[in-house]
Amino acid sequence: MIEIFLQKKLNAPSGKMLLDIKTDIEPGKFVTLYGKSGAGKTSTLRILAGLLKPDFGKISIHGNVLLDSAQKIYLPPQKRKIGFVFQDYALFPNMTIFENLSFALYKNQSKKILDELIEIMEIGDLQNQKPDRLSGGQQQRVAVARALVQKPELLLLDEPLSALDEEMRNKIQKYILQVHREFNLTTILISHDLAEVLKMSDEVLVLEEGKIIQSGNPIDVFSKEKLNGIFQVSGEIVKIKTEENILHLTILIGKDIAKIKVNNKEYSHLNQGDFITISSQDFSPKISKHK
C-alpha cells in the first residue's frame, strides 16, 4: 500500500493555497490526478519524488517510509524507488539514446533491463541517435523507458503526452499501459484529457484548490445521468465491457460521458478508440462506425 499524507502552503493563481492531500493507493493501480491548472497536481508529484519538501506529511511505500516530518525522515530523490516522466522529456542532449538509458542504471545493475525496455518501447533503431534527431513521440518513449530502468515502485507521469498529436498520444498511451502491466507498476498520471483518463485509469482523484474533492472509478466520477429521447450524436468509445451477450459502451461525447448497452453479436466489430455516431429510433440505439 502507498500511504500519502502531505501539506504545503503554495502560491496559486488565486493567491495562497494549502495543499492538503491524504489518500491510500493500492499496489498495481493506475491513478490519475485530474483538475484545473493550479490545483496542486504537479506539486503533489514533486513532493512524492522528493523534488519539493512539504511543510508537514508522511509518505510510505509498502511500509518503507520516504518522508515523515514528525520523525524528521526525508529520503532524497536518488534514494526513492520512483520513476518520473516530465512533460519536456528531460533527456541529456549530449548522450545517445542508449547512453541516456544506461545513465539511469544503479551501481552494478545488470544491463539486461535495457534490452527489455528497448524492445517494449520499440526504440531499437533509435538507440545510437541523440535526442535532437528524434520526434517528440520518440523522445517521450525514451523518457518513459529511462524512468523504468531501475524498476521503480512508483511511476509518476506529469502530463507526458500533452504536446503530442492525437495519433501519437494514442500510441504512447498503449506503450505506457503495456509497461504498467508488464512491470506490475503503481502509476500516477497527471492529465487534463478526459478521454485519456477514462482509457488509462483504474481510479481518478479530482483536485480543487489543493484538496481531493472526488475520487473513485473515473466512469462513475465523470458520468452524468442522461435523458432518453430521439437523438443523434457522435463520440469516441473509451471503454468496452462485455457481459454475456451485451456490450457496455462508455462514450466520450464532447466533454460528457454516456453509457449505453448494445447487442454483442450485432456490434462485436466495435473497438475502444472507435469514433461512432449513435442515433435513436423508438428508444433503440443504432450505431454506425466512422472510417
N, C-alpha and C positions, 0 to 999 in steps of 0.2 A: 504494500500500500504506500502511496505517496501522500504524505500529510503536509499541507501548506497553510501556514498562518503568517501573514505579514502586514505590516502597517508602515506607511511612509507618507510624509507631507510632500506634496508635489505642487508645482506651478502648472495649472491647467489654463486653457484658453479663457475660461470663465473666471479665473482667479485661483486662489488657494484651494487645494483639494486634498482630502485624506484618502490615500489608497488603503483600503481595509479589506483584505481577501482572506477568507477561510474556507477551505474545501479539501476533500479527500478524493484521490483519483486511483481507481483500480488498475493494477498492472495489466498491460496489454491493450488498454483503451486508447482510442484516438479522440482527443478532446479539442474543441475549437473555442477560442476566446473571440467573442463577437460583440461589437458595439461601435459607437461613433468615435471619431478621432478625439484623442484627449481623455478617453475613459479610463486609461491606465493599463492597457493591454501590453504594450511594449515594455513598460516599467516592470510589470509582473514577470515577464520572461527574463529581463535583465537581472532582476533580483534572484530568480531561480538559478541562473547561470553563474551568479557571483560577480557580475559586472556592475552591479549597483547595490549599495548596502542599505537595508531598511532601517527605520528608526527602532522597530521592535518586531520580533517574529520568531518563528521556528519552522524549519523545513527538514523533513526526513524522507529518505527513500529506502523502503524495505528495512526500516529500523536504523539505517545509517544516517546519523544527524549531520546535515550540511551546515545548518545555521540554528543557533539557539542563543538569542540575545541575552536571556536571563542567565545562562551558563557561560556567556562570553565565548561561544564557539562560532567560528566563522571560517569555513574552508574556502581557500582561494579558488578561482575558476579551474586551474590546472589540476586540482585535486578532487574535482567533482566529475563523476562519470556522466557528463551531459554533453550532447552534441547540439550545436547552434547553427542554424542556417539563416543568414541575413538576406534582406531584400536586395542588397547590392553585390551579392556573391562573395566579396572579400577574398578573392584568390590572390596569390602572390604573383605579380605580373612578370617578374624576372625568372620564374621557375616554369618548367614544363608541367603538363597536367600530372604526369606520373610523379614528378618531384613534389608537386603540391600535395598529392595523396600520401607520399612517403613521409613528408614532413610531419604529418599528423600521427604517425606511429609512436607509441610509447617505447621506452628503452627496452631492447631485447624482444620486442614483439615480432612475431612471425609475419612475413610479407604475404602469406597466403591469403589474408583478408583482402589485400589489394586486388588480386586476380578475381576474387569472388565479386567484389563491388564493381570492378570494371566490366565484368560480364553482365551483371544485373542492370547496370545503368547504360549499357551499350555505348561505352566510350573508348573501346579498344583502339579504334583508328584515330583517336584524338590524343593519346597519352604522350606523344612526343612533341606536341604543339604547345605553344604558350597561350595564355588566356585571351590575348588580344586578337588571336586568329579565329576565335570561336564565336558562334552566335550567342545571344542571351540565353536561349534554351539550353544549349550545350554547356555553357558556363554554370547554369543552375544545376544541371545534372551532376557536374563535377563537385559543386559545393555540397550537394546532398551526400554524395559518396564520401567526401572528406569528413563530413560530420559523423559518419558511421564507422570510420576506420577503427576507433578504439572501442567499438561495440558499447555505446552508451546505454545507461539505464533509462535515460530520458532524452528524447529528441525534441528540440524546440525549433519551430518554424515561424519566423516573423514576416508574414506576407511575402513568401519567397516567389510567388508567381504573378504578382500584381502588374509587373511591367511587360508581361508576355502576351502575345495574341492568343485568341481563344483556342485555336488548334494546338498550339504548343502547350498551353495550360492543361488541356485535356490529357496530352501525352505524359506530361510530368506528374500530373495527379496520379496516373496509373503507376508510374515508377515509384512514387512515394508510398502508395498503398501497398505495392508489392514488397518493398523493403521493410515496411512497417510490420507486415505479416511474417515474412521470412525470418526477420531478426527478432521477432517477438518483442517489438518496441512498445514503450509507452510514449505517445506523441502528443504534443500540444502545439496547435496551429493558431496563428492569428489570421483572420480573413474577414474582408468586408463583402465577399461574394457569396450570396445566399445559396446559389447552385453548388458552389464548391463545398460549403458547409454541409449541405444535405448529402452530397455524394460521398464525402470522406469521413464524416464524424459519427462516432458512437454516442457522443454527448456534446452539448454546447453549453457554455457558460456565457450569459449575456451580462456585460459590464456597463454600468452607467455611473458616472461621477465617482469612479474608484471602488464601486461595490458590485457584487453579483446580485442582480435583481431577478434573474430567472436561470434555471438550469434543468437539464434533462435531455431526453431524446430530441434531436433537432426537429423532427417532423411534428412531434407533439408541441414543442415550444413555438414553432412558427405557423402552424396550421390555424386557419380560421374557419368557422362554420360557413358552409356555402349554401346558397339558396337554390332550390330546384327550379327548373323552368326551361323554356326553349332558348338555346344559345348556340353560339359558335365562337370558339376561342382557340388560340394556338399557344403552344408551350413546349417545354423540354421535359422529357421523362428523367427524373433524377434518382428514382428508386423503383425497383420492381420486387414484389414479394409474391411467391407462388404458394397457393394454398388449395390443394386438391385440384379442382377444375377451374379455379378462379385466380385471376391475376389482380393483385392490388397495386395500382399505379399511383405514384406520387409525382405530380407535375408542377413545374415552376412556370407560372403564368405572370409575366412581368415581375413584380416583387411579391406576389402572393403564391400560396401553396394550395393546390387542390388534390383531393384523393378520390379516385373512382375505382370501381370493381368491374372487370370485364371477363368474358369467357376465354379461358386459356387456349382452347382449340382454335378459336377464331382469330386471336391476336397473339399467338405464340411467336410470331416473327418480330415482335417489338423488343427493343433492347434499351438499356439505360443509355442516355445521351441522345436518343432519337428525338427529333422535333416533329410534333404531330399537331393536327387540328382535330378538335373534339366538337362534334355537333350533336344536338339532341332533337329527337322527334318522338313525341309521346313518351317523354321521360326515359328513353332508351338511348344510351350514349353510342355514337358511331365515331370511329377513329380512322383517320387517314394519315399515313406516314409521309413526311416530307422527304424528297430525294436530296 
